[in-house]
C-alpha cells in the first residue's frame, strides 16, 4: 500500500509552543492538493520530561488525515527528545548504547504504540549528518545504535507495533556522492566511514559499518530500517540524479535492497515563483523516474505570512486572515500528481 503512494508533502501538524494545530479544513486542503502521503514532526513541548501530554493531540490530528485517505508518517527527531550535542554523542557503553539513545528509543516506541493503526511509518531522527556546529548532530556510530534500539523496541515487542516501518533519518546531502564526478563528500563518508565534518576533523565509522547496523544485519538480516531516507537539495539538472544513483549503488553493495525514501526535498522560492514551479516539475521527473525511490515528499505544504519569501518553500500561502492562496508551484505540484485546478 505504501509503495504505491509515492507523492507527499511535509506539513506542520501541531506546535506545542504556540498551541497551533491543524483543523479539518487544513486536512481538506491537503486532500484537495492531491497529496496521498503527509509527513509531520512530533515535538515534545511544552515539557520534555514526558511525551504523554501531546500524544492524544497528535493521534487526533493524524486521524484527520487518515479519515481523508491520506497516509501520515511521523518524523521523530531532536525535538521529540531535546538534549545537547555532548549528551547525544556521549560514549557508548558495552551494549553500544548511552542514556540519550536509550531514552529516545523508548520514547519512539511509546509513540509508535500510541499511534498504532493511524501512524505506522516513522522516520527515526532528521538529518543526523547535519553539522552541530562542526561534526554531525549524531556520529554515524551513535546513529546506527539509535536506529537499532528504536527498531528493536518498536518491532520486537508485540505490544508496541511489530508491523511498523522505519525510515532511517533523512540524510542531508551537504555534498555529492561518488558517481557524479567529484570527490566523495560528507554524505558518502557518513554512510561508509572516513574523515568528515567541516574541515574533515570528524572520524566516522559509517552508518552501514556501525555496531548497531552490523549486529542487526548479522542477527536478523537486513538493517534496522526498512527504507533509507535522504534529503537531497541539489540542483536537479546537475548532480541530484547521479547522487541518488550513487546512493542506490552503494546501498545495494551493502546488501540493502529496500527503497530509498526522499522524505524531504524542495526548491527555495528566492522571490521567483515561476522558476520554483519549473524546478518542482524537474524534481519530480527526476525522482519518480527512478523505480527505487519509494516516496518523494515535498518540503513543504504551507507558507505563513511570517515566512521569509526568499527562503520559503511552501505550496500554499496561509494568510493572517485565514484565507489561502496557492503559490505558482502549487499548480506545478498538482500537474505532477496528475491533477488540475486550484482552490
N, C-alpha and C positions, 0 to 999 in steps of 0.2 A: 504493500500500500504506500509506504513512504517513498519507495523507489520511483513511483510514477508521478510524484508531486515535486517537480523539480524547480519551480519558481517560488520565491518567497520574498518577504520584506522583514527588515529589522524594525521593531516598533517599541516604543515605551509602553509599559503596562501600568506601572504604579511607581510613584516617587514618594516613599515614606517621609522624606524630609519636608516636603511641601504639602503632602496629602493628596496630590494629584493622582487620579486614577481614571482609566478609560471607562467609557459608558457603552451601552448597547449601540448608540449611534456611531460611536467610534468603530466598533467591530463591524457595523454595517458598511462603513466607509472602506474598510479593508476588504470586505467581501465584494463590494462593488468594484474595487480596484482589480479584482481577479486574482488575488494572492491566495493560493491554496495552502501555503505554509507561512507561519509568522514566528519570528524569534524574539524573545524578550528576556530581560535580565531580572534576576532575583536579588534584591537588595535587602539586607537585614535590618536596616534602620527602622525605627528610631533608636533601637538598642542593638548592640552587637552581642549581648550576653546570651540571647536565645533567638531562634528563628520562629518560634511558635506564634508570636503575636501577629506576624504578617502572612503566615501560610493560608489562613482562610480567605484573605483578600486575593492572594494570587490564584487560589483554586477558583474563586468566583469569577475573576477576570479571564482566566484561561478557558473557563466553561463558556464564556460569551463567544469565544472563537469556535470552540468545538460544536456549539449549537448551530453554527452557520456553516459547518462543513470545512472549517479551516483547522489545520492541524498545528497546534502550537508546540514549540520546543523552547526549553529554558537554558540560558547560559548561567552557569554557576562560576563566579569569579571572585576577585579580590573584594568586591563589595558585598558578596554573600557572607564572607567572614573576613573582617578587616584586621590587618596587622602590618607591621613594618617589614622592610627588606630583610633585616637581620633575623627576625623571628621566622619568616618564611624559609630562609635558607640556613637555619641553624643546623649543625652537624647531624647527620643521620645516625641512628643507633644500630645495633646489631641486626635489627629487623628492617633496616632501611626505611626508618620512619622517624618523624620528630613530632613535637607537640602540635605544631600548626597543621601538618599534613593529617595527623590523626583526627584533630578536631574538625578540620574541613571535610574530611571523608565521611565522618559520622553525620555531619550536617547535610552533606549531599545525599546520604542515604535516607535521612529523615524527610527531606524534601521529596525525594523520589517515592517514598512510601505514602506521604500525604497526598501527592498529586496523581498517584497511580490511576490509570484509566482515562485521565484527562490530558496529562503531560507524561509521555513515556520516552521522550528523547531528551538527553541532557548533554550540553556542551560543557566539558569539565575544564574550567578556567578559560581565560581570554587573553590571547597574545602573550603567552608566558615568556617569549623571547624578546619582548619589547624591553628596552633598557631602563634601568632604575638606579641611578642615572647613567651608569657606565656598563654594568653587567645585566644579564637578563633578570626580569622580575623573579623568575624561578630558574635555578640552574637546571640543565636538562636532566641530570640525575634525580634531583628533587621532583621535577615534573613527572618523570617516569614513576616515581614512588606514589605521587598523588593520584595518577591515573590508576595504578594498581590497587591502592587501598579503596579509592572511590568505587571502582568497578567491583571489587571484591565484596564490599559491604552492601552495595546495591543489588548485585546479581546472585550472589551465593547464599543469600538468606531468603528463604521462600516467603517470609513475611514482609519483605521490602518490595522488590519489583524485579524478579528474575528475567522478565522479558524486555526490560528497558534496553534502549540503545544508547551508546556513549559516543559522542564526538570528541576526539582529542582537541583540547582548547585551540582555537584558530591560530595558526602560526602566521605572524605578521611578516609580510615579505619586505623586509628592510632592503634587501639586496637580491641579486639574481642567483639562480641555481645553475649547476653545470648543465651544459647543453644549449645555453643561449650565448655562447661566445665570450664569456667573461670569466674571471677568476671566481672560484666558488665563494659564495657570500655567507653571511651570518646564518641565513635560514638553513642552508645545507649543513653548515657546521653544527647548528643546534640539533639537527636530526642525526648527524653521523659522527660528530665529535671533532675537536680541534680547538684552535685559539679563536676566540670571538670577542664581541663587545667593542665598544668604541676605543680604538687603539689596539685591539687584539690582546687585551690584558686578561681575558677570562678564559679559563680552560674548561671545555665541555667534553663530557663522555659521549654525548649524543643520546637523544631520546630512545632510539632503537637499541642502543647499547646499554641503556640504564639498567640498574639492578631490577627495578620493578617490571620493565618490559621483557627482559630476558627470562626472568623467572616465570612470568605468565606464559610466555611463548613455549618454554620447555615443559611446563606443567600441564597447561590446558590447550595448547595450540593457539594460534592467532596472537592477538595482543590485547591489552586492557582497554581497547577502544574498538568500536565497530566501524567507524568512519574517521578518516584522517582529515582534520579541519584545517583550512588555510584561509587567510585574509589577503588576497593579492590586491594591491592598489597601484600596479604598474600601468603604463600606457598600453592598451591592448594591441596596438599596431606594431609594437616593438618587441617587448620582452615577456609579456604576460603569458602568451601561449606557450613559447618554449620553456618558460619557467614551470608552468603547470605540467607540461610533458616530462620535464626532468624530474619533478617531484614524483610523478607517477612511476617513472622508470626506476627511481631509487626505491620507492615503496615496494615495487614488485621484486626488486633484488633482495629485499629483506623478507620475502615470503609473506607479504601483506597484500592480498588481492582485494580488500574492501574498497568501497567507493571513496573518492575524495569529496568532501563537502566544502564548497566555497560558502562558508557560513557567514561571511560578511565581505562585501566589496562595494565600491561606489566611485563616483566621479564628483569632485568638488564643483560647486556652481561657478565660482570665480566671476560672478556677475555676468555670465554668458549662458543663458538658458538654452538657446539653440545648439550650442556646442555640447552642452551637457546631454541634451537629448540625443544627439548624434552618437556620442560616445557610449551612452547607455545601450543603444542598439548594437553597436560594435561589440560591447562586452558580452551581451547575451549570445550573439552569434559565435563568439569565440569560446565561451564557457560551455554552452549547451551543445556545441558541436562535438564535444568530447564525451564519449559514452561513459567514461569512468567517473565523470562528475555527477554525483547523485543528487545534488541540490545546489542552487545558487540563490543566495539571499542578499537582496539589495539593501544597502545602508544609505538611506533609511526611508521609512514611510512618511514621517511627519516633519514639518519645519514650523517653528514657532516664531512669533514676532521678535523675540529676544535673540534669535539666531543670527549669526554673522553671515551676511549674504555673499561673502567671499568663500567661506569655508562650509557653507550649507550643502547638504546632500539630499534633502527631503523631496518626496514626490508631491506632497500636498502642503499648502500653506494654511496653518491654523491661525486665524486672525484673533485679535484680542476681543472682538465682539462675538466670537463663537462661530462665525462663518468660515467656510472652507473654499479655497481657491486651488485648483490643480496647477502645478507648475508645468512648464512646457515638456519636461521629460516624463511627466505623468502619462501623456498620450503615447509617448515612445514606449514606456513600460507596458502599457496595455496592448499595444501593437505586437510587441514581442510575445506577450501572453496569448495572442490570438483573439483579443477583444478590442472593441472600438467604442468610442464615445467617451463622455466625461460625466461629471456630477450633474 
